[in-house]
Amino acid sequence: MDNLIVDTAKIMAKGQLTLPKDIRDALGVGVGDRVTMIRQNDRVILMNSALYAMKMLQESMHGEFERAGIQNDDDVMDLVRNIRTEIEG
């Protein structure tokens, strides 16, 4: 397991817990940030919500460039120009 951090936290009366600083730092989260919890059997995976959303977007977009016939940066720029032309009228 790469970058393994093991730490503990106490669950308070309302089900709240404080994430240890080393875990917050590793996830890149701070005050006001959101985390995503994924239960998998007897484990909970805790992720930075912004990174989780980006990962899900990347997975959902997998293969779309090939299906759209985009093979290089020029194809991307052509697509952007076409969309801008459609929007601007």
C-alpha positions as CSV (number, residue, x, y, z in Angstrom):
1,M,0.0,0.0,0.0
2,D,1.6,3.3,-1.1
3,N,1.7,6.2,1.3
4,L,0.0,4.3,4.1
5,I,-1.2,6.5,7.0
6,V,-2.8,4.9,10.0
7,D,-4.5,7.1,12.5
8,T,-7.5,7.1,14.8
9,A,-10.4,9.5,15.6
10,K,-13.1,9.4,18.2
11,I,-16.7,9.6,17.2
12,M,-18.5,12.3,19.2
13,A,-22.1,12.3,20.5
14,K,-23.6,13.6,17.2
15,G,-21.6,11.2,15.0
16,Q,-18.9,13.8,14.3
17,L,-15.2,13.2,14.2
18,T,-12.1,15.3,13.6
19,L,-9.9,14.1,10.9
20,P,-6.3,14.0,12.1
21,K,-4.0,16.6,10.5
22,D,-1.9,14.1,8.7
23,I,-5.0,12.7,7.0
24,R,-6.3,16.2,6.1
25,D,-2.9,17.1,4.7
26,A,-2.7,13.9,2.6
27,L,-6.2,14.5,1.2
28,G,-5.6,18.2,0.6
29,V,-8.7,19.3,2.6
30,G,-9.2,22.1,5.1
31,V,-11.9,24.1,6.8
32,G,-15.1,24.2,4.7
33,D,-13.9,21.5,2.2
34,R,-16.0,18.5,1.5
35,V,-15.0,14.8,1.6
36,T,-16.7,11.8,0.0
37,M,-17.0,8.6,1.9
38,I,-17.4,5.3,0.0
39,R,-18.3,2.2,1.9
40,Q,-16.8,-1.0,0.4
41,N,-17.6,-4.1,2.5
42,D,-16.0,-3.4,5.9
43,R,-14.0,-0.4,4.8
44,V,-14.6,3.2,4.2
45,I,-12.7,5.1,1.6
46,L,-12.4,8.8,2.4
47,M,-11.6,11.1,-0.6
48,N,-11.4,14.8,-1.3
49,S,-14.8,15.5,-3.0
50,A,-13.4,17.7,-5.7
51,L,-10.9,15.0,-6.7
52,Y,-13.5,12.3,-6.5
53,A,-15.8,14.3,-8.8
54,M,-12.9,14.8,-11.3
55,K,-12.1,11.1,-11.2
56,M,-15.8,10.2,-11.9
57,L,-15.9,12.7,-14.8
58,Q,-12.7,11.3,-16.2
59,E,-14.1,7.7,-16.0
60,S,-17.4,8.7,-17.6
61,M,-15.5,10.5,-20.5
62,H,-13.2,7.6,-21.1
63,G,-13.1,6.8,-24.8
64,E,-15.2,9.8,-25.9
65,F,-12.2,11.4,-27.8
66,E,-11.9,8.2,-29.9
67,R,-15.7,8.1,-30.6
68,A,-15.7,11.7,-31.6
69,G,-12.7,11.2,-33.9
70,I,-10.4,13.5,-32.0
71,Q,-6.8,12.4,-32.4
72,N,-4.7,15.4,-31.6
73,D,-4.6,19.0,-30.3
74,D,-5.6,20.4,-33.8
75,D,-8.8,18.4,-33.7
76,V,-9.6,19.8,-30.2
77,M,-9.0,23.4,-31.4
78,D,-11.2,22.8,-34.5
79,L,-14.0,21.5,-32.2
80,V,-13.6,24.5,-29.9
81,R,-13.8,26.9,-32.9
82,N,-16.9,25.2,-34.3
83,I,-18.7,25.4,-31.0
84,R,-17.7,29.0,-30.5
85,T,-19.0,29.8,-34.1
86,E,-22.3,28.0,-33.2
87,I,-22.7,29.9,-30.0
88,E,-21.8,33.3,-31.5
89,G,-24.1,32.7,-34.5
